[in-house]
């Protein structure tokens, strides 16, 4: 059920990419999709009544092993979030250049101006 | 209890995402996307991922700065919403079809809150001993999968290089 909500978030982003005509709105669709995918991976690694995968001195190894959440998706999502920022910056740079060249964010008008 | 809070936050995220895409004013949609990101970081915190939550807050602030830089330079903030019916309908039908298939696939997933990947027990049991880091996430990033981090740095460098080249004021030989 919670995965379905996550999937709906992903599809809202996909809808933004498909149906919106404003370049900034398309970038926002990308960001929403990215957030949905990151959320999905973290949800997969969750364990009921779990604790964060950080050892403390008072903790015994076997109870840590039994109650910690999955550290692997967290590590990889950390990577993917940072990459997402860089890709967003690249897309916004392209959008700003297009705006300076054509004076609009609307992709249909850009197509009209080309010929 | 935690589950209920997570559900509510994700519902609010859905709402904020829709508002972000449908708002007429570009600045208000950027603000809504900020709401999505910050709620996501709270969800990460509730899902016991504090490292990700911190990173998400920082990244969200930077994203907002970048997006506001893009929208503030624009003279007209309002978005015209002229929508032809036929392409829109085709798009919606395709999205719905895809959604049906994808939700079928979601049934095959393990139940929420019970799954642990096969390599995770090894990392959890030996992480402190082998790498000396009490935070297992750190030991995975910087030791077990350090090559991934190197690749990430390369991707980051390339993307930022592209952005800088695009935004450069003047070419060398104009």
Interface residues (C-beta under 8 A of the other chain):
Chain A: X1 X2 X3 X4 X5 X6 X7 X8 X9 X11 X12 X13 X14 X15 X16 X18 X19 X20 X22 X24 X25 X27 X28 X29 X31 X32 X35 X38 X39 X42 X43 X44 X45 X46 X47 X48 X50 X51 X52 X53 X54 X55 X56 X61 X64 X65 X68 X69 X70 X71 X72 X73 X74 X75 X76 X77 X78 X79 X81 X82 X83 X84 X85 X86 X87 X88 X89 X90 X92 X93 X94 X95 X96 X97 X99 X105 X106
Chain B: X3 X6 X7 X10 X11 X13 X14 X17 X18 X20 X21 X26 X29 X30 X33 X36 X37 X40 X43 X44 X47 X48 X49 X50 X51 X52 X55 X56 X59 X62 X63 X66 X67 X69 X70 X71 X73 X74 X79 X80 X83 X88 X91 X92 X94 X95 X98 X99 X102 X103 X106 X109 X110 X112 X113 X114 X115 X116 X117 X119 X120 X121 X123 X124 X125 X127 X128 X134 X135 X136 X137 X140 X141 X145 X148 X149 X152 X155 X156 X159 X160 X162 X163 X166 X167
